[in-house]
Amino acid sequence: MVYDELINSQSVQLHLEKVATSNEDRFIRGTAIKKLNNQDVLIKLALEDSDRFIRQESARRLVDETILIGIATNDSSPEVRRSAVSLLNNISTLEKVALSDESNYVRETAVKQLDGSC
């Protein structure tokens, strides 16, 4: 309980946001992203960061289905698309990805998501 209160406090979240968006080390940024709650910052990182690892870590924390659909169908990195697909509930998007994504791994993840939704 004390940890949750601390990690979710405004001051810690602001610090995590700064680390997630500006630290030079991608793994430190990724660790901060795993604790970050600000969906606006996570969306910006998932959509715009040049580092696919940062986009992937950010996508894993998103809750907006519309944003996830966009990432699942448009991101250049199969790893990032796969992370977004693993969170989708939209059956028509999952079917589209399962049938047409260029990556076997992304298609497989979409099929597994479809199996879970039936």
TIMI-2910 file (N, C-alpha, C, CB; in pm, 1 decimal, decimal comma, always signed):
<rs>
+----------+----------+----------+----------+----------+----------+----------+----------+----------+----------+----------+----------+------+
!      n_x !      n_y !      n_z !     ca_x !     ca_y !     ca_z !      c_x !      c_y !      c_z !     cb_x !     cb_y !     cb_z ! resn !
+----------+----------+----------+----------+----------+----------+----------+----------+----------+----------+----------+----------+------+
!    +83,0 !   -119,8 !     +0,0 !     +0,0 !     +0,0 !     +0,0 !    +86,9 !   +125,5 !     +0,0 !    -94,2 !     +0,2 !   +121,4 !  Met !
!   +188,3 !   +128,5 !    +82,1 !   +275,9 !   +245,2 !    +88,4 !   +348,4 !   +264,0 !    -45,0 !   +377,9 !   +230,7 !   +203,9 !  Val !
!   +394,7 !   +153,8 !   -104,9 !   +462,7 !   +162,3 !   -234,3 !   +369,7 !   +219,6 !   -339,7 !   +513,6 !    +24,3 !   -278,2 !  Tyr !
!   +247,1 !   +169,1 !   -345,8 !   +150,6 !   +217,5 !   -445,1 !   +124,9 !   +366,7 !   -428,2 !    +18,6 !   +139,8 !   -434,1 !  Asp !
!   +110,8 !   +410,8 !   -304,9 !    +88,9 !   +553,3 !   -280,0 !   +209,0 !   +634,9 !   -326,1 !    +61,7 !   +578,5 !   -130,8 !  Glu !
!   +328,4 !   +586,2 !   -299,4 !   +449,1 !   +658,3 !   -338,5 !   +464,6 !   +662,3 !   -490,4 !   +572,3 !   +593,8 !   -274,8 !  Leu !
!   +455,8 !   +547,9 !   -555,9 !   +478,9 !   +542,2 !   -700,5 !   +371,7 !   +619,9 !   -776,8 !   +482,0 !   +396,3 !   -748,3 !  Ile !
!   +253,4 !   +629,7 !   -720,1 !   +145,0 !   +701,4 !   -786,2 !   +133,5 !   +847,6 !   -743,1 !    +15,3 !   +631,4 !   -759,5 !  Asn !
!   +222,3 !   +890,3 !   -655,1 !   +218,2 !  +1029,9 !   -611,7 !   +254,4 !  +1122,1 !   -728,3 !   +314,4 !  +1053,0 !   -492,3 !  Ser !
!   +203,2 !  +1241,0 !   -724,9 !   +224,8 !  +1335,5 !   -834,2 !   +372,7 !  +1364,1 !   -855,3 !   +150,5 !  +1465,3 !   -807,0 !  Gln !
!   +448,1 !  +1379,8 !   -747,5 !   +590,3 !  +1413,6 !   -762,7 !   +669,1 !  +1299,3 !   -825,7 !   +651,0 !  +1449,2 !   -627,0 !  Ser !
!   +640,9 !  +1176,2 !   -786,8 !   +711,0 !  +1062,0 !   -845,1 !   +669,6 !  +1044,4 !   -990,5 !   +682,5 !   +933,2 !   -764,9 !  Val !
!   +541,8 !  +1059,6 !  -1020,8 !   +495,1 !  +1046,5 !  -1158,3 !   +557,9 !  +1153,2 !  -1248,7 !   +342,3 !  +1056,2 !  -1163,2 !  Gln !
!   +573,3 !  +1273,9 !  -1197,7 !   +639,3 !  +1379,3 !  -1276,7 !   +785,7 !  +1344,8 !  -1301,9 !   +628,8 !  +1515,6 !  -1204,7 !  Leu !
!   +851,1 !  +1289,0 !  -1202,5 !   +990,2 !  +1247,1 !  -1220,4 !   +999,2 !  +1132,2 !  -1321,8 !  +1051,5 !  +1204,1 !  -1084,8 !  His !
!   +910,5 !  +1035,7 !  -1310,6 !   +908,9 !   +923,9 !  -1405,7 !   +884,3 !   +973,5 !  -1547,1 !   +801,7 !   +821,1 !  -1366,7 !  Leu !
!   +795,7 !  +1071,6 !  -1561,1 !   +768,1 !  +1129,6 !  -1692,8 !   +894,4 !  +1192,0 !  -1751,7 !   +656,2 !  +1235,2 !  -1683,0 !  Glu !
!   +968,9 !  +1263,8 !  -1669,9 !  +1092,9 !  +1327,0 !  -1716,5 !  +1194,2 !  +1220,5 !  -1759,6 !  +1153,4 !  +1416,8 !  -1605,5 !  Lys !
!  +1209,7 !  +1117,1 !  -1679,7 !  +1303,2 !  +1009,6 !  -1713,1 !  +1258,9 !   +937,9 !  -1840,5 !  +1314,3 !   +909,2 !  -1596,3 !  Val !
!  +1129,3 !   +908,1 !  -1851,6 !  +1075,7 !   +834,5 !  -1966,7 !  +1091,9 !   +911,1 !  -2097,0 !   +929,4 !   +802,9 !  -1944,6 !  Ala !
!  +1091,8 !  +1041,8 !  -2089,1 !  +1097,1 !  +1121,1 !  -2211,7 !  +1235,1 !  +1176,7 !  -2244,1 !  +1000,8 !  +1233,5 !  -2201,8 !  Thr !
!  +1327,1 !  +1176,7 !  -2147,8 !  +1452,7 !  +1246,5 !  -2176,9 !  +1580,9 !  +1175,8 !  -2135,6 !  +1449,9 !  +1376,3 !  -2111,8 !  Ser !
!  +1573,6 !  +1064,6 !  -2066,9 !  +1697,6 !   +997,4 !  -2027,9 !  +1769,2 !   +943,5 !  -2151,0 !  +1668,8 !   +883,2 !  -1928,3 !  Asn !
!  +1900,6 !   +942,8 !  -2146,6 !  +1979,6 !   +896,2 !  -2261,0 !  +1979,1 !   +744,3 !  -2276,1 !  +2122,0 !   +944,6 !  -2247,7 !  Glu !
!  +1955,7 !   +672,3 !  -2167,4 !  +1959,8 !   +525,8 !  -2169,6 !  +1820,1 !   +469,7 !  -2196,1 !  +2015,7 !   +470,5 !  -2035,9 !  Asp !
!  +1806,6 !   +397,3 !  -2304,0 !  +1675,0 !   +344,1 !  -2343,2 !  +1617,9 !   +248,2 !  -2239,5 !  +1685,1 !   +273,2 !  -2477,4 !  Arg !
!  +1703,0 !   +174,6 !  -2167,9 !  +1653,1 !    +79,2 !  -2070,1 !  +1605,6 !   +148,9 !  -1943,3 !  +1760,6 !    -22,5 !  -2036,4 !  Phe !
!  +1669,6 !   +256,5 !  -1906,1 !  +1621,8 !   +337,3 !  -1793,9 !  +1488,2 !   +400,7 !  -1831,5 !  +1726,0 !   +446,7 !  -1755,0 !  Ile !
!  +1478,6 !   +451,2 !  -1954,8 !  +1351,7 !   +507,4 !  -2002,3 !  +1241,8 !   +400,9 !  -1997,7 !  +1367,1 !   +563,0 !  -2146,5 !  Arg !
!  +1274,9 !   +280,6 !  -2045,7 !  +1176,8 !   +171,5 !  -2045,8 !  +1129,4 !   +135,5 !  -1906,8 !  +1235,2 !    +49,4 !  -2111,5 !  Gly !
!  +1220,5 !   +136,8 !  -1810,7 !  +1183,0 !   +107,4 !  -1672,1 !  +1089,3 !   +214,5 !  -1617,9 !  +1308,2 !    +96,8 !  -1583,3 !  Thr !
!  +1117,3 !   +339,7 !  -1648,5 !  +1028,1 !   +448,1 !  -1604,9 !   +891,4 !   +434,7 !  -1668,7 !  +1088,3 !   +584,8 !  -1638,9 !  Ala !
!   +887,5 !   +398,3 !  -1795,7 !   +760,6 !   +382,0 !  -1867,5 !   +674,6 !   +276,0 !  -1800,2 !   +785,7 !   +344,3 !  -2015,0 !  Ile !
!   +735,1 !   +169,4 !  -1750,3 !   +660,2 !    +61,2 !  -1685,8 !   +586,3 !   +107,2 !  -1561,3 !   +753,4 !    -51,6 !  -1649,8 !  Lys !
!   +627,7 !   +219,8 !  -1503,4 !   +564,1 !   +272,6 !  -1382,3 !   +481,7 !   +398,0 !  -1408,7 !   +669,1 !   +302,7 !  -1278,2 !  Lys !
!   +488,3 !   +449,3 !  -1530,0 !   +423,7 !   +575,2 !  -1563,8 !   +273,2 !   +555,7 !  -1585,7 !   +488,2 !   +635,8 !  -1688,8 !  Leu !
!   +194,5 !   +646,5 !  -1532,0 !    +49,0 !   +638,0 !  -1544,2 !     -9,3 !   +735,6 !  -1645,0 !    -14,1 !   +661,6 !  -1411,0 !  Asn !
!    +63,2 !   +837,6 !  -1683,0 !    +11,1 !   +943,4 !  -1769,6 !     -9,9 !   +890,4 !  -1911,1 !   +106,9 !  +1064,6 !  -1771,3 !  Asn !
!   -136,2 !   +864,6 !  -1944,5 !   -168,5 !   +806,9 !  -2075,1 !   -131,9 !   +899,8 !  -2190,0 !   -316,0 !   +773,3 !  -2082,0 !  Gln !
!   -142,3 !  +1030,6 !  -2169,9 !   -105,5 !  +1124,2 !  -2276,7 !    +42,8 !  +1111,8 !  -2312,3 !   -137,6 !  +1268,7 !  -2234,7 !  Asp !
!   +127,3 !  +1100,3 !  -2211,7 !   +271,2 !  +1084,2 !  -2236,0 !   +298,3 !   +948,6 !  -2299,5 !   +351,7 !  +1099,0 !  -2104,3 !  Val !
!   +232,8 !   +844,8 !  -2249,8 !   +251,6 !   +710,5 !  -2306,0 !   +208,0 !   +704,6 !  -2451,7 !   +173,6 !   +607,2 !  -2224,3 !  Leu !
!    +98,0 !   +770,5 !  -2484,4 !    +50,8 !   +774,2 !  -2622,9 !   +152,7 !   +844,3 !  -2711,2 !    -85,8 !   +845,2 !  -2632,4 !  Ile !
!   +201,8 !   +958,1 !  -2665,7 !   +300,6 !  +1033,7 !  -2743,9 !   +425,5 !   +948,8 !  -2768,6 !   +338,9 !  +1165,3 !  -2671,1 !  Lys !
!   +473,8 !   +881,1 !  -2666,5 !   +592,0 !   +796,1 !  -2682,4 !   +563,6 !   +679,0 !  -2776,2 !   +638,8 !   +743,9 !  -2546,0 !  Leu !
!   +447,5 !   +616,7 !  -2760,6 !   +412,3 !   +500,5 !  -2843,2 !   +396,7 !   +536,9 !  -2990,2 !   +283,6 !   +437,6 !  -2792,7 !  Ala !
!   +352,7 !   +657,6 !  -3015,9 !   +329,3 !   +699,3 !  -3154,4 !   +447,6 !   +769,4 !  -3219,1 !   +211,1 !   +789,5 !  -3159,7 !  Leu !
!   +528,9 !   +838,6 !  -3139,6 !   +626,2 !   +929,4 !  -3198,8 !   +772,8 !   +900,2 !  -3168,8 !   +596,3 !  +1064,3 !  -3154,5 !  Glu !
!   +802,8 !   +819,4 !  -3068,5 !   +943,3 !   +800,9 !  -3034,8 !  +1015,3 !   +726,1 !  -3147,2 !   +957,5 !   +724,7 !  -2901,5 !  Asp !
!  +1137,1 !   +764,3 !  -3172,4 !  +1214,0 !   +701,3 !  -3280,7 !  +1265,9 !   +562,2 !  -3242,6 !  +1331,5 !   +790,6 !  -3319,5 !  Ser !
!  +1272,9 !   +533,3 !  -3114,2 !  +1325,6 !   +405,3 !  -3066,1 !  +1211,7 !   +304,5 !  -3055,0 !  +1397,1 !   +422,4 !  -2929,0 !  Asp !
!  +1218,8 !   +195,6 !  -3131,8 !  +1111,4 !    +96,2 !  -3130,4 !  +1093,0 !    +32,8 !  -2993,3 !  +1139,3 !    -11,6 !  -3232,8 !  Arg !
!  +1200,1 !    +20,3 !  -2914,3 !  +1189,4 !    -34,7 !  -2779,1 !  +1101,7 !    +55,4 !  -2692,0 !  +1329,6 !    -51,1 !  -2715,8 !  Phe !
!  +1119,8 !   +184,4 !  -2702,6 !  +1040,7 !   +279,6 !  -2624,5 !   +895,3 !   +277,0 !  -2672,2 !  +1099,7 !   +423,2 !  -2636,1 !  Ile !
!   +873,1 !   +270,8 !  -2803,2 !   +736,4 !   +260,4 !  -2854,9 !   +669,4 !   +133,2 !  -2804,2 !   +736,4 !   +262,8 !  -3008,9 !  Arg !
!   +743,4 !    +23,8 !  -2803,2 !   +689,9 !   -104,5 !  -2758,6 !   +652,5 !    -99,8 !  -2610,3 !   +791,7 !   -216,4 !  -2783,9 !  Gln !
!   +742,8 !    -50,4 !  -2527,1 !   +715,6 !    -42,8 !  -2383,4 !   +596,6 !    +48,3 !  -2356,2 !   +839,7 !     +7,7 !  -2307,3 !  Glu !
!   +587,5 !   +157,7 !  -2429,4 !   +476,3 !   +250,5 !  -2411,1 !   +344,7 !   +188,2 !  -2455,7 !   +501,7 !   +379,8 !  -2488,2 !  Ser !
!   +346,7 !   +120,3 !  -2569,2 !   +224,3 !    +56,2 !  -2620,6 !   +168,7 !    -44,7 !  -2520,7 !   +252,4 !    -13,5 !  -2755,1 !  Ala !
!   +255,8 !   -112,6 !  -2450,1 !   +212,8 !   -213,1 !  -2351,4 !   +134,2 !   -152,6 !  -2235,0 !   +333,8 !   -287,0 !  -2297,1 !  Arg !
!   +144,0 !    -21,6 !  -2217,2 !    +77,4 !    +45,2 !  -2104,8 !    -48,5 !   +120,7 !  -2146,9 !   +173,6 !   +141,3 !  -2037,9 !  Arg !
!    -81,2 !   +116,6 !  -2274,3 !   -194,9 !   +194,1 !  -2323,2 !   -327,4 !   +124,5 !  -2295,9 !   -180,3 !   +219,9 !  -2471,6 !  Leu !
!   -430,1 !   +205,4 !  -2279,7 !   -564,6 !   +152,2 !  -2256,9 !   -663,0 !   +195,4 !  -2365,6 !   -615,8 !   +196,9 !  -2120,8 !  Val !
!   -627,0 !   +292,2 !  -2447,1 !   -715,3 !   +344,0 !  -2551,4 !   -713,9 !   +250,1 !  -2672,1 !   -672,6 !   +487,2 !  -2593,2 !  Asp !
!   -827,0 !   +183,4 !  -2694,1 !   -837,8 !    +83,9 !  -2801,5 !   -813,1 !   +146,0 !  -2939,9 !   -976,4 !    +17,9 !  -2798,1 !  Glu !
!   -858,6 !   +268,5 !  -2959,8 !   -840,3 !   +334,5 !  -3089,2 !   -692,3 !   +358,1 !  -3118,1 !   -916,7 !   +467,9 !  -3092,7 !  Thr !
!   -619,0 !   +401,8 !  -3019,0 !   -474,3 !   +423,2 !  -3034,5 !   -405,9 !   +289,2 !  -3059,2 !   -413,8 !   +493,1 !  -2908,5 !  Ile !
!   -445,3 !   +187,0 !  -2984,0 !   -385,8 !    +54,1 !  -3001,8 !   -411,7 !     -0,7 !  -3142,2 !   -441,0 !    -43,2 !  -2896,9 !  Leu !
!   -530,2 !    +22,4 !  -3194,6 !   -561,9 !    -22,7 !  -3331,3 !   -468,5 !    +45,2 !  -3431,1 !   -710,7 !     +7,7 !  -3367,1 !  Ile !
!   -449,4 !   +175,3 !  -3415,6 !   -359,2 !   +247,8 !  -3504,5 !   -217,9 !   +194,7 !  -3499,7 !   -359,0 !   +393,5 !  -3470,1 !  Gly !
!   -170,2 !   +165,5 !  -3380,0 !    -34,4 !   +112,1 !  -3364,7 !    -26,8 !    -28,8 !  -3422,7 !     +7,9 !   +111,4 !  -3215,5 !  Ile !
!   -127,2 !   -110,4 !  -3394,6 !   -128,1 !   -250,1 !  -3442,1 !   -129,6 !   -260,7 !  -3593,4 !   -248,0 !   -323,3 !  -3386,0 !  Ala !
!   -185,0 !   -161,3 !  -3659,3 !   -196,5 !   -168,6 !  -3804,3 !    -97,7 !    -79,9 !  -3878,6 !   -334,6 !   -132,3 !  -3844,8 !  Thr !
!    -30,2 !    +11,2 !  -3809,8 !    +53,3 !   +108,3 !  -3881,0 !   +199,1 !   +118,5 !  -3837,3 !     -7,0 !   +239,6 !  -3867,6 !  Asn !
!   +235,0 !    +71,6 !  -3720,5 !   +373,2 !    +90,3 !  -3676,4 !   +468,0 !    +11,5 !  -3767,0 !   +390,2 !    +46,3 !  -3528,6 !  Asp !
!   +584,8 !    +66,7 !  -3789,4 !   +682,2 !     +2,8 !  -3878,0 !   +748,8 !   -120,0 !  -3815,4 !   +788,2 !   +102,8 !  -3917,2 !  Ser !
!   +744,7 !   -129,5 !  -3683,5 !   +812,6 !   -238,9 !  -3614,4 !   +716,4 !   -352,0 !  -3579,3 !   +880,1 !   -187,1 !  -3488,1 !  Ser !
!   +748,3 !   -475,2 !  -3619,7 !   +662,3 !   -588,1 !  -3583,0 !   +651,4 !   -607,5 !  -3431,6 !   +714,8 !   -715,2 !  -3646,6 !  Pro !
!   +757,7 !   -576,9 !  -3359,0 !   +755,5 !   -591,7 !  -3213,3 !   +654,2 !   -496,1 !  -3151,1 !   +895,5 !   -566,6 !  -3154,3 !  Glu !
!   +650,1 !   -374,0 !  -3200,6 !   +555,7 !   -274,6 !  -3149,3 !   +413,6 !   -314,4 !  -3187,8 !   +589,4 !   -133,0 !  -3203,5 !  Val !
!   +393,5 !   -355,2 !  -3312,7 !   +260,0 !   -399,2 !  -3356,3 !   +212,7 !   -516,4 !  -3271,3 !   +261,3 !   -439,0 !  -3506,2 !  Arg !
!   +302,2 !   -609,0 !  -3245,2 !   +266,5 !   -727,5 !  -3167,1 !   +224,2 !   -689,6 !  -3024,9 !   +384,6 !   -825,6 !  -3162,6 !  Arg !
!   +294,5 !   -594,7 !  -2964,3 !   +257,0 !   -549,1 !  -2830,2 !   +117,2 !   -489,1 !  -2830,0 !   +358,1 !   -446,3 !  -2778,2 !  Ser !
!    +86,9 !   -408,9 !  -2932,0 !    -46,3 !   -348,2 !  -2941,4 !   -152,7 !   -454,3 !  -2966,5 !    -49,6 !   -242,5 !  -3053,1 !  Ala !
!   -125,3 !   -546,4 !  -3056,1 !   -221,4 !   -652,8 !  -3088,6 !   -255,2 !   -735,3 !  -2964,5 !   -165,2 !   -744,5 !  -3199,3 !  Val !
!   -156,8 !   -758,2 !  -2880,1 !   -178,8 !   -841,4 !  -2760,9 !   -275,9 !   -778,1 !  -2661,9 !    -46,9 !   -868,1 !  -2691,6 !  Ser !
!   -306,7 !   -650,3 !  -2679,7 !   -399,8 !   -581,1 !  -2590,4 !   -535,1 !   -553,6 !  -2654,5 !   -339,3 !   -451,6 !  -2544,7 !  Leu !
!   -549,1 !   -584,6 !  -2782,7 !   -671,9 !   -551,4 !  -2855,6 !   -787,5 !   -645,5 !  -2822,8 !   -645,5 !   -554,2 !  -3004,4 !  Leu !
!   -906,7 !   -587,8 !  -2827,7 !  -1030,0 !   -664,7 !  -2815,2 !  -1116,5 !   -651,1 !  -2939,5 !  -1108,0 !   -620,0 !  -2692,3 !  Asn !
!  -1077,3 !   -565,9 !  -3030,8 !  -1154,8 !   -537,3 !  -3151,4 !  -1141,3 !   -653,8 !  -3249,7 !  -1107,9 !   -404,2 !  -3217,2 !  Asn !
!  -1247,9 !   -730,6 !  -3263,1 !  -1242,2 !   -853,3 !  -3342,9 !  -1211,6 !   -825,4 !  -3489,4 !  -1373,2 !   -928,7 !  -3331,8 !  Ile !
!  -1271,6 !   -722,7 !  -3548,1 !  -1246,6 !   -696,9 !  -3690,7 !  -1100,5 !   -658,2 !  -3715,2 !  -1339,9 !   -585,3 !  -3742,0 !  Ser !
!  -1041,6 !   -581,3 !  -3625,2 !   -899,4 !   -547,3 !  -3640,1 !   -813,2 !   -670,4 !  -3620,9 !   -858,3 !   -438,0 !  -3539,8 !  Thr !
!   -845,4 !   -751,4 !  -3522,4 !   -768,1 !   -874,6 !  -3500,0 !   -775,8 !   -966,2 !  -3621,8 !   -819,5 !   -948,9 !  -3374,5 !  Leu !
!   -892,1 !   -977,6 !  -3681,2 !   -906,6 !  -1060,1 !  -3802,1 !   -821,8 !  -1004,0 !  -3916,1 !  -1054,9 !  -1068,1 !  -3845,2 !  Glu !
!   -826,7 !   -872,2 !  -3934,0 !   -748,3 !   -808,2 !  -4039,7 !   -599,6 !   -833,9 !  -4018,9 !   -776,1 !   -656,9 !  -4043,7 !  Lys !
!   -553,2 !   -814,8 !  -3897,0 !   -411,1 !   -836,2 !  -3867,4 !   -374,5 !   -982,8 !  -3884,5 !   -377,5 !   -789,7 !  -3724,6 !  Val !
!   -459,7 !  -1072,6 !  -3837,2 !   -432,3 !  -1216,5 !  -3847,8 !   -420,1 !  -1261,5 !  -3992,4 !   -541,9 !  -1296,3 !  -3778,7 !  Ala !
!   -491,4 !  -1195,3 !  -4082,1 !   -489,4 !  -1233,9 !  -4222,8 !   -385,7 !  -1159,6 !  -4306,0 !   -624,2 !  -1211,9 !  -4282,1 !  Leu !
!   -343,3 !  -1040,9 !  -4261,1 !   -264,3 !   -960,5 !  -4354,6 !   -132,9 !   -903,5 !  -4302,2 !   -346,0 !   -850,0 !  -4400,8 !  Ser !
!   -103,5 !   -913,9 !  -4174,9 !    +22,4 !   -855,3 !  -4128,5 !   +139,8 !   -929,8 !  -4190,8 !    +31,7 !   -859,4 !  -3973,7 !  Asp !
!   +244,3 !   -857,3 !  -4222,0 !   +360,8 !   -917,9 !  -4286,8 !   +443,3 !  -1005,8 !  -4193,1 !   +448,6 !   -810,0 !  -4343,7 !  Glu !
!   +423,8 !   -990,3 !  -4062,7 !   +501,0 !  -1067,4 !  -3965,1 !   +423,2 !  -1189,0 !  -3914,8 !   +540,3 !   -978,6 !  -3847,2 !  Ser !
!   +486,9 !  -1304,5 !  -3921,9 !   +425,1 !  -1426,9 !  -3868,6 !   +391,0 !  -1412,5 !  -3721,1 !   +518,0 !  -1546,7 !  -3888,6 !  Asn !
!   +480,8 !  -1348,0 !  -3644,7 !   +461,4 !  -1334,5 !  -3501,0 !   +342,1 !  -1244,2 !  -3467,9 !   +587,9 !  -1279,6 !  -3436,4 !  Tyr !
!   +324,8 !  -1139,3 !  -3544,6 !   +211,3 !  -1049,5 !  -3522,9 !    +82,2 !  -1122,2 !  -3558,5 !   +226,2 !   -919,4 !  -3607,1 !  Val !
!    +81,8 !  -1193,2 !  -3669,9 !    -37,0 !  -1270,4 !  -3708,9 !    -70,8 !  -1374,4 !  -3601,6 !    -14,2 !  -1340,0 !  -3845,9 !  Arg !
!    +31,1 !  -1443,5 !  -3551,5 !     +8,7 !  -1544,4 !  -3447,7 !    -52,7 !  -1482,1 !  -3322,4 !   +140,6 !  -1614,6 !  -3412,3 !  Glu !
!     -2,2 !  -1367,0 !  -3282,7 !    -56,4 !  -1298,9 !  -3164,7 !   -201,9 !  -1259,8 !  -3187,4 !    +27,2 !  -1174,3 !  -3130,8 !  Thr !
!   -234,8 !  -1214,5 !  -3307,5 !   -373,3 !  -1178,3 !  -3339,6 !   -465,0 !  -1299,8 !  -3330,2 !   -381,7 !  -1116,8 !  -3480,2 !  Ala !
!   -417,8 !  -1413,2 !  -3381,3 !   -499,3 !  -1537,1 !  -3373,7 !   -520,6 !  -1576,8 !  -3228,4 !   -430,9 !  -1654,1 !  -3451,4 !  Val !
!   -418,6 !  -1566,7 !  -3146,6 !   -431,1 !  -1600,0 !  -3004,4 !   -529,7 !  -1506,2 !  -2935,0 !   -293,8 !  -1593,1 !  -2935,1 !  Lys !
!   -527,0 !  -1378,6 !  -2970,3 !   -623,4 !  -1283,8 !  -2914,4 !   -765,7 !  -1318,7 !  -2958,1 !   -588,5 !  -1140,3 !  -2957,2 !  Gln !
!   -781,5 !  -1360,8 !  -3082,2 !   -913,6 !  -1402,8 !  -3130,2 !   -962,3 !  -1525,1 !  -3054,5 !   -909,6 !  -1432,4 !  -3280,5 !  Leu !
!   -873,4 !  -1620,5 !  -3030,7 !   -911,4 !  -1740,6 !  -2954,3 !   -959,7 !  -1703,0 !  -2815,3 !   -792,8 !  -1838,4 !  -2943,8 !  Asp !
!   -894,8 !  -1604,2 !  -2754,4 !   -933,8 !  -1560,5 !  -2620,3 !  -1064,6 !  -1484,8 !  -2616,1 !   -827,1 !  -1475,4 !  -2562,4 !  Gly !
!  -1105,0 !  -1426,4 !  -2730,1 !  -1226,2 !  -1346,1 !  -2733,4 !  -1351,3 !  -1427,3 !  -2766,8 !  -1210,3 !  -1235,5 !  -2833,1 !  Ser !
!  -1332,9 !  -1550,1 !  -2811,7 !  -1448,3 !  -1632,4 !  -2850,8 !  -1507,7 !  -1705,8 !  -2733,3 !  -1408,6 !  -1732,1 !  -2957,3 !  Cys !
+----------+----------+----------+----------+----------+----------+----------+----------+----------+----------+----------+----------+------+
</rs>
